Amino acid sequence: MAIPVMLRSLRHHNYRLWAVADFVSITGTWMQVLALNWLILSITGSATSVGLGLVLQALPTMLIGPWGGVIADRLPARYVVAAGQVVQAVLSALLAVIAAGDPSGTGGLYAITLVSGVATALTSPALGRFGAEVVGQEDLSNGLALGSVLSSGGRILGMSLAGIVIPLAGVPGAFAVNAVSFLGVLAAIALMRGGELHRLPPAEPGERGIVAGFRYVLASPRLLIMFGLAFVLGSLGRNYQVTMAAMSQGPLGAGAAGYGALSVAFAVGTVLGGVYAASRTRLPLRLLLVAAALCGAGQMLSGGAPDLLLFGAAMLPIAACAVVFDTTVATRVQLDSPGGLRGRVIAAQGMVGAASGAFGGPALGALCDTVGPRAALVLAGSV
């Protein structure tokens, strides 16, 4: 039976293994995100403390991400990814132990969060390279698009399961479930057929350092345009958790329940965007520009939504365009960079994403406080 174009990556045995394991792991990760935020909030009673945890998770990517790119371009991606999964599983287990001890402070939680961020920074570029090795160049865009669908689905399921597991087994139970979920990824990596991996060449002698990676990025106008768009859209046009919360609490008067409904609508939109991207055989640069323009226009229009229903409806196409944008960037970054430099280019992309989140969240929040969430949406969307 012929496989539909939208699902063509599933013809690869290794990708089928990876897709199932990745979905399970993403589900566990989102359970842990909610559990950790809840635990920190319960201990401190401060939303700022929760935000500090998010900063500690993202900061290493901005600071040491380039070293992760060097590792990815020098060492076999399969083994680097496996090592990263082992580290994350151990850290999740430690969180479960700490949480079970009824902690009165957040020092241990913050320390583990920081170490987890370091592990992520050092292994994420290898994860990107490994994805290309699993499906190959021909089906890379489809594999990334299906991955975004799985990521969105795992996020929805993980958040839902956290609401069930935490009342039944407590916060330690959610951490323990996430620790076990990493075993699925390790099993998938072990079961992959080495002969079916599309291995990328390692870095060439003399081109193995951080400087070589930055030099390549700075000499590539296409990459600079994509990273510039990604920073602007990621900082002022993508911090929807800030704007959705501000709109729900302020002009829409929908409270926490409305915020939850908007989060679900946004998640559904990301799934729709992933499905659209997966259905395309190519993701050209012009699609990136169209998605960015539609995202900004949608954000401007959403600022005038009179009620929760229309604002939620506006979130669907905005989220869909955002996923198409992200998938196109990820695809072009991989296809437009040489195999020996790919890890360092992916690391640069990760640094841009982390920097845009770190800058955009506070900036957009301040804009909402200064001119109101409606005007903030219009102004940020116009940029």
C-alpha positions in Angstrom: 0.0 0.0 0.0 1.3 3.4 -1.0 2.2 5.8 1.9 0.5 9.2 1.6 2.9 12.1 0.8 2.2 13.6 4.2 3.4 10.5 6.0 6.3 9.6 3.7 8.9 9.7 6.5 7.2 6.8 8.1 8.4 4.5 5.3 11.8 4.6 7.1 12.1 1.9 9.8 14.3 4.1 11.9 12.0 7.1 11.8 9.0 5.0 12.9 11.0 3.9 16.0 12.0 7.5 16.6 8.6 9.0 16.1 7.0 6.7 18.8 9.8 7.2 21.3 9.9 11.0 20.7 6.2 11.3 21.3 6.4 9.4 24.6 9.4 11.5 25.7 7.8 14.8 24.8 4.7 13.8 26.7 6.9 13.1 29.8 8.8 16.3 29.4 5.7 18.4 29.4 4.5 16.6 32.5 7.7 17.5 34.2 7.5 21.1 33.0 4.1 21.6 34.6 5.1 19.6 37.8 8.3 21.6 38.3 6.6 25.0 37.8 3.9 23.9 40.2 6.4 22.8 42.8 8.5 26.0 42.6 5.3 28.1 42.8 4.1 26.0 45.8 7.4 26.5 47.7 7.9 30.2 46.9 4.4 31.6 46.0 6.2 33.7 43.4 5.7 33.7 39.7 9.0 35.4 39.3 10.7 32.3 40.9 9.0 30.2 38.2 10.4 32.5 35.6 13.9 32.2 37.0 13.7 28.4 36.5 12.8 29.0 32.8 15.8 31.4 32.5 18.2 28.8 34.0 16.9 26.2 31.5 17.5 28.5 28.5 20.6 30.4 29.5 23.2 27.6 28.8 22.0 27.4 25.1 22.9 31.1 24.7 26.3 30.7 26.5 27.6 27.3 25.5 25.5 26.3 22.6 28.4 26.7 20.1 30.3 24.0 22.0 27.4 21.7 21.5 27.7 22.4 17.7 31.3 21.5 17.8 30.5 18.2 19.6 27.8 17.4 17.0 30.2 17.9 14.1 33.0 15.9 15.6 31.3 12.9 17.3 28.7 10.3 16.1 25.3 11.9 16.6 23.7 8.6 17.7 25.9 8.3 20.7 25.8 11.9 21.7 22.0 11.8 21.6 22.0 8.6 23.7 24.3 10.1 26.3 22.1 13.2 26.6 19.0 11.0 27.2 20.8 9.2 30.0 21.8 12.4 31.7 18.2 13.8 31.4 16.8 10.6 32.8 19.1 10.7 35.8 18.2 14.4 36.4 14.5 13.6 36.3 15.0 10.8 38.8 16.9 13.2 41.1 14.0 15.7 40.9 11.6 12.9 41.9 13.8 12.2 45.0 14.1 15.8 46.0 10.3 16.4 45.5 9.6 13.3 47.6 11.6 14.8 50.5 9.2 17.8 50.7 11.7 20.5 50.0 11.5 23.9 51.7 13.8 25.7 49.3 14.4 25.8 45.5 18.2 25.6 45.5 18.3 21.9 44.5 15.6 22.4 41.9 17.4 25.3 40.3 20.7 23.4 40.3 19.1 20.4 38.4 17.3 22.8 36.0 20.7 24.5 35.2 22.4 21.2 34.7 19.6 20.0 32.5 20.0 23.2 30.4 23.7 22.5 30.0 23.0 19.0 28.8 20.4 20.3 26.4 22.8 22.9 25.0 25.5 20.4 24.5 23.4 17.7 22.8 20.6 19.5 20.9 22.8 20.2 17.8 23.6 16.5 17.7 19.9 15.7 18.0 19.3 17.9 14.9 22.0 16.1 12.9 20.6 12.8 14.0 17.2 13.7 12.7 18.7 14.2 9.3 20.5 10.9 9.5 17.3 9.1 10.4 15.3 10.2 7.3 17.9 11.6 4.9 17.9 14.7 2.9 14.9 13.8 0.6 12.4 13.4 3.5 13.9 15.8 6.0 11.3 18.5 5.6 8.5 15.9 6.1 10.3 14.4 9.1 10.6 17.8 10.8 7.0 18.6 10.0 5.7 15.3 11.4 8.0 16.0 14.4 6.2 19.3 15.1 2.8 17.5 15.0 4.1 14.9 17.5 5.6 17.7 19.6 2.2 19.5 19.7 0.4 16.3 20.5 2.8 15.4 23.2 2.5 18.8 24.7 -1.3 18.5 24.9 -1.2 14.9 26.2 1.6 15.7 28.7 -0.3 18.7 30.2 -3.4 16.6 30.4 -1.7 13.7 32.1 0.0 16.0 34.5 -3.4 17.1 35.7 -4.2 13.5 36.4 -0.8 12.2 37.7 0.0 15.0 40.1 -3.3 14.6 42.2 -2.9 10.8 42.2 0.9 10.3 42.7 2.1 13.8 43.6 4.7 15.9 41.9 7.4 13.2 42.4 5.2 10.8 40.4 5.3 13.2 37.4 9.1 13.4 37.6 9.4 9.6 37.8 7.2 9.1 34.8 9.4 11.5 32.8 12.5 9.7 33.9 11.1 6.4 32.6 10.0 8.0 29.3 13.7 8.5 28.3 14.2 4.8 28.4 11.9 4.6 25.3 14.2 6.9 23.4 17.2 4.9 24.4 15.5 1.7 23.3 14.6 3.2 19.9 18.2 4.3 19.3 19.5 0.8 20.2 17.0 -0.8 17.8 17.7 1.4 14.8 19.4 -0.2 11.8 22.8 1.3 11.4 22.9 0.5 7.7 19.8 2.6 7.1 21.2 5.7 8.7 22.0 8.5 6.3 25.3 9.5 8.0 26.5 13.0 7.5 30.2 13.7 7.0 32.2 15.0 10.1 33.9 18.4 10.2 36.9 18.8 7.9 40.3 19.2 9.5 40.9 22.9 10.1 37.2 23.6 10.1 36.3 22.0 13.4 36.2 25.0 15.8 33.6 27.4 16.9 35.0 30.2 14.8 34.5 28.2 11.6 30.8 27.8 12.3 30.3 31.5 13.0 32.3 32.4 9.9 30.1 30.3 7.8 26.9 31.7 9.3 28.0 35.3 8.9 29.0 34.7 5.3 25.6 33.3 4.4 23.0 36.0 3.6 20.2 33.4 3.5 21.0 32.2 7.0 21.3 35.7 8.3 17.9 36.6 6.9 16.3 33.5 8.4 17.9 34.0 11.8 16.9 37.7 11.8 13.3 36.9 11.0 13.4 34.1 13.6 14.6 36.5 16.3 12.0 39.2 15.5 9.2 36.8 15.2 10.4 34.8 18.2 10.7 37.8 20.5 7.8 40.1 19.7 5.6 37.7 17.8 5.9 34.4 19.5 5.6 34.9 23.2 1.9 34.0 23.1 1.9 32.7 26.7 2.4 36.3 27.7 -0.1 37.9 25.4 -2.8 35.2 25.9 -2.5 35.6 29.7 -2.7 39.4 29.5 -5.7 39.3 27.2 -7.5 36.7 29.2 -6.9 38.5 32.5 -7.5 42.0 31.1 -9.7 43.0 28.2 -11.4 39.6 27.7 -12.1 39.1 31.4 -12.0 35.3 31.0 -9.6 34.5 33.9 -7.6 31.3 34.3 -10.3 29.2 32.5 -10.1 31.4 29.5 -6.3 31.2 29.5 -6.6 27.4 29.5 -9.0 27.5 26.6 -6.7 29.7 24.6 -3.8 27.4 25.3 -5.7 24.5 23.9 -6.7 26.5 20.8 -3.1 27.5 20.2 -2.0 23.9 20.5 -4.6 22.8 18.0 -3.3 25.4 15.6 0.2 24.1 15.9 -1.1 20.6 14.9 -2.8 22.1 11.9 0.4 23.9 10.9 2.4 20.8 11.2 0.0 18.8 9.1 0.1 21.5 6.4 3.9 21.5 6.4 4.0 17.7 6.2 1.7 17.7 3.2 4.2 19.8 1.1 7.0 18.2 -0.8 9.1 21.3 -0.5 9.5 24.2 2.0 11.1 27.1 0.1 12.3 30.3 1.5 9.3 32.2 0.1 7.0 30.1 2.3 9.0 31.4 5.3 8.3 35.0 4.3 4.6 34.3 3.7 4.3 32.6 7.0 6.0 35.4 8.9 3.8 38.0 7.2 0.6 36.1 8.0 1.7 35.6 11.5 2.3 39.3 12.0 -0.9 40.3 10.3 -2.9 37.8 12.4 -1.4 39.1 15.6 -2.4 42.7 14.7 -5.9 41.6 13.9 -6.2 39.5 17.1 -5.6 42.7 19.2 -9.0 43.9 18.1 -10.9 40.7 18.9 -14.0 41.7 21.0 -14.4 38.4 22.9 -12.7 35.1 23.9 -14.3 33.1 21.1 -12.9 35.3 18.3 -9.6 35.7 20.0 -9.3 32.0 20.3 -10.3 31.6 16.7 -7.5 34.0 15.7 -5.0 31.8 17.6 -5.6 28.9 15.2 -4.1 30.4 12.0 -1.4 32.3 14.0 -0.2 29.1 15.6 -0.4 27.3 12.3 1.7 29.9 10.6 4.2 29.9 13.4 4.8 26.1 13.0 5.1 26.4 9.3 7.7 29.2 9.9 9.6 27.1 12.4 9.6 24.0 10.2 10.7 25.9 7.2 13.6 27.5 9.1 14.7 24.1 10.5 14.5 22.5 7.1 16.4 25.3 5.3 19.1 25.4 8.0 19.7 21.7 7.5 19.5 21.6 3.7 21.4 24.8 3.1 24.4 24.0 5.3 27.2 21.5 4.6 27.1 18.3 6.6 30.5 19.0 8.3 29.2 22.4 9.7 25.6 21.4 10.3 25.8 21.0 14.0 27.3 24.4 14.5 24.7 26.0 12.3 21.9 24.3 14.3 23.6 25.5 17.4 23.5 29.1 16.1 19.8 28.6 15.4 19.3 27.4 19.0 21.1 30.5 20.3 18.8 32.8 18.3 15.7 31.0 19.6 16.9 31.1 23.2 17.9 34.8 22.9 14.5 35.8 21.4 12.7 34.1 24.2 14.8 35.7 26.9 14.4 39.1 25.4 10.9 38.9 24.1 9.1 37.6 27.2 10.1 40.6 29.4 9.8 43.1 26.5 6.4 42.0 25.5 5.2 41.8 29.1 6.5 45.4 29.7 4.7 46.5 26.5 1.4 44.9 27.8 1.8 46.7 31.1 2.6 50.1 29.4 0.1 50.3 26.5 -2.3 47.4 27.3 -2.4 44.0 25.7 -4.5 45.0 22.7 -2.1 47.8 21.6 0.9 45.5 22.4 -0.4 42.9 20.0 -0.9 45.5 17.3 2.5 47.0 17.8 4.4 43.7 18.1 2.6 42.3 15.0 3.5 45.3 12.9 7.2 44.8 13.5 
